Amino acid sequence: MRKILSVLAALFFALGFSQKLDNIQSGEELNYRIHYGLLNAGTATLTTLQTTYKGQPHFYVRGYGKTTGAVRAFFKVEDVYESFINTNTGLPSFYVRNVKEGGYTQHLETVFNHNNQTLILTDKETNVSKNLNSVKGVQDMLSAFYYLRSLDRSDLKVGSVKKLNVWIDDEMFPFQLRVAGVENVRTKFGTISALKIVPQVISGRVFKDKEGVTLWVTNDRNYVPVLIQAQLAVGSLKASIDSYKNVKYPLNFSR
């Protein structure tokens, strides 16, 4: 249970290097219900607000996840992720991971310098900072999700495979994702056409195998995730959309 909400954040991926975030608007809110096996395990919320960061237009994105109900009684989780994403490039400028998972805590801040491909990582619990080398077009876990949603439909053709690098916690990880097909997905709002995306993830540490995760995003210009399924090293995880507001384009659910 310890990594459930961290896993959810890591499931939102991106492609390429630089892209305007034209398909996202300020005030968007996405809420998800998380199930661990048969248990109603928690909730996760993503909110977006137009702002500026160091004089440049940015989206401030906040992800908040927590355990609920019986799960919270024996394992309390409250995770906060924050990212300032340049709306002209789709690249992150500043990223925060502040998590409390049982007795485990971590509070990290990352400043990205995309011009010279470096970053500054600060551990806020120890007040220790270090300069690290980065790579071109690196994304954090939140910016990756929004960057995916900014892509043109031609970038997400069925059968295509894309590679990227994502900054997770305090490490860089290479990922790739495969657009596996188009399927109709049932939600609490009705059925909707969705792209089925299979990220290749690192097996052993959290996931059962390298393709133990499947993500369905709406087959429209929003690319809103409506369902996520993951086979973990222990148990299975499902996250389904529970509510949404202020998405840029209408979501066409059918009954």
Secondary structure, DSSP 8 states (H G I E B T S, - for coil): -TTHHHHHHHT----SS----TT--TT-EEEEEEEETTEEEEEEEEEEEEEEETTEEEEEEEEEEEE-HHHHHHS-EEEEEEEEEETTT--EEEEEEEEEETTEEEEEEEEEETTTTEEEEEETTTTEEEEEE--TT-EEHHHHHHHHTTS-GGGG-TT-EEEEEEEETTEEEEEEEEEEEEEEEEETTEEEEEEEEEEE--BTTTBSSTT-EEEEEESSSS--EEEEEEEBSSSEEEEEEEEEE--SS----B-
